[in-house]
Amino acid sequence: MNPQLRRSLLDFGPLLLFFIAYRVFDLYVATGTIMVAAVAAVILGYVLDRKLHPLPLATAIIVVIFGGLTLYLNDKMFIKIKPTMIYSLFAVVLIGGLWFKRPFVKDILGAALELEEKSWRNLTFRFAGFFAGMAILNELIWRHFSEKAWVNFHVFGAVALTMLFCASQVPFLMKHQIEKESE
């Protein structure tokens, strides 16, 4: 199987299973489903790649913590704030990396792109701002809209906004990419 497709299935599979379980059952069953699927995706990713991928691992840990609280306390609020925690964690880690002069976006995209350090910092700020905005948006949606609207946003809207944001960064990347010298 294509490694890119496999990675996408491992990243988005738990979310898809969450949506299906929600539509067939309810938010509690969907919560248990995403907990199991997120852990399974991390384990399967490790078995296939022989390494732990940090973003899915962090996501799985947060899913298990907030999903566990949801089920144990019988309170849907915890699963609804889980995306806020994930987006906030990503934003804080990205900004923290800059503080320590380590743009983590470079660690993720550096194999595919070559940019000057200033451009990596700018791209990191952009991603951190995006994640902070997504955390705020998740809070607004779960607090002011129906559970069904929140689930649809969480599964489809957040993914679409992430793809649109990434696509919107292409002109910046094209402008600031360093051309490799031909030998």
N, C-alpha and C positions, 0 to 999 in steps of 0.2 A: 504494500500500500504506500502511496505517496506520503512522505514524511510530513509535508505541509497539511495534507488532508487529515492524516492521523492526529496531528497536534490540534487541529480545529475541532475534530470530533471529541477529543479529550477535554478541550477547553469549554466547548458549548454543549456537549452531551448532557452534563448534569442539569443545565438550565432548561434544555428541551424536555428532559424527563420530569423536572419540576412542573413545567407547564402542563404536560400531559396528565400528571397525577392531580394537579389542581382542577383541571377540567373534568376529570373522571370522578374524583373524590372531593377533597377539600384542602384547605391550606395546611392543615396539620399533617395529612398524608403526604402532601407535596413537600413539606418541610423534612419529614423523615426520608423521603426519596432523594432529595438533593443532598442530604447529609451522607447517605450511603454512596451515592453516585460521585460526589466530590472526592471522598476518600478513595473510592475505587479508581477514579481517574488519576489520582496522584500515584497510587500503587502501580497501575498499568503503565503509566508514563515512565515510572522508574524501571519496571521490568523491560520495557521496550527500548528505552534510551540509555539505561544504566546510569542515570543521574536524576536528581531531584530538581524539578523546575521550581524556582522560588515563588513566582506569582501564583500558580495553581496551588502550591503548598500553603501559602499564606491565606489564600481564599478558602481552602478546605478547612484550615484551622478555625477561621472566623465563622464559616458555615456551621461547623460542629458546635462551637461555643454558643452562637446565637440561636441555632436550630435546637440545640439541647435545652437552652433556657425557654424557648417557645414551647417545647413539648412538656418539659418538667413543670413549668409554672402555668401551663395552659393559657398563654398570653401571646397573641399574634404580633404584638408590637415588636418583639425581639427579632422575628424573621424579617419584619418590614424595615427595621433599622440596620439590618446586616449590610445591605448595599452602601448605606451611608458610612458605615465603619470601614468597609473595604475601600471605597473611594477616598475617604479621609486618610487612611493608612497609606495608600499610594501617593497622595499629595504630600503628606508629611515626609515619607521616605525620599521622595524626589527632591524636595526642598532641603532636607537634611543632608542628602548626598552632595548638594551644591555647597552647603556649609563646610563640608569636609573636603571640598574640591574633587568630588567624585560624581560626575553626572551619570546616574544609573541608566538613563535613556541610551547613553553610549554603549553600556554593557549589553543592552538588549538589541540595539540596531547597528552597533559598530561593525559587525561582520558584513553587513550589506551596504553600509555607507561610510564615506570618509568625509568628515567635516572638521573645520577648525574648532578649537576649544570654545571660543566665544559662541559659535553656532550651536554646539552641543548644550551650552548653558541656556541659550535662548529657547531651544527646543524643549529642554527640561522644564523651564518656567512655563512654557505653553501647556505641556502635559499636566504639570502640577495644577495650573489654573483650571484646566478642563476637568480634572478629577475633583477639585474643590467645588466647581460648579455643579457637577453631577451629584455630589453629596447633598448640596443644597436642594437641587431639583428633586432628588428622591425624598427628602424630608417634606417638601411642599406637597408632593403627590400623595404620599401615604397618609399625610395628615388631613388633606382637604378633598380627597376623592375616594371613590368606593374601592373596596378590596379588589374587585375585578379589574378596575382601571389601573390600580397599582401593579397587579400581576402582569397585565398586558404591557404596561410601560416597562416594567422590570425585564421582561423577556424580549420584547420587540423594540420598544422605544430606546432603551439604553444601548442596545446593540447597534441600532441604526445611528444614533447620535455619535457613538464611538467611531463607527465607520466613516461617518461624515466628517468628524473632526480629523481623523487620520488622513482622509482624502484632502482636506483643506490645508494640510501641512505639506503636500507635495510641491507646490510652487516655492515654498521656503527651502525645502530640501534641494530642489533643482537649482535654485539660485546660489546656495551656499555649499553645494557639494564640491569637493576638491577632485579635480580630474587626475587620475593616475597617469604618471608619466609613462610613455611608451618606451620600450627598451630598444 
